[in-house]
Amino acid sequence: MKLKELLSNKWFRIASNKYILVTVAFVFWMFFLDSNSWFIHHELDSEIDDLEKNKQYYLHEIAKDRAIMENLNDSLELEKFARSEYFMKRENEEIFIIEFQEEE
């Protein structure tokens, strides 16, 4: 009697429809098991976003470096840069480098 009631239930008839079962199996396959699943696409999209952020950062750094290089075309700026970054000096000139020690 229970089996007959179950078979006559409206929801059971809809759920046991072969088209519904094939559609559910297809959706399950596409979301979880396929090599092009939704989860893999989501991972790849987040990786693309990270790479786009890196690209913007490096483009900004390139623009900054290009501006510095344009400033170095001037001989006074070039000398200033060489003195501050590489501790270069003129002849007969002494340079004292003072380094502060951090307290531990």
PyMOL commands that set and color helices and strands:
alter all, ss='L'
color gray80, all
select helices_A, chain A and resi 2-8+10-15+18-33+38-71+75-86
alter helices_A, ss='H'
color red, helices_A
deselect
rebuild
show_as cartoon
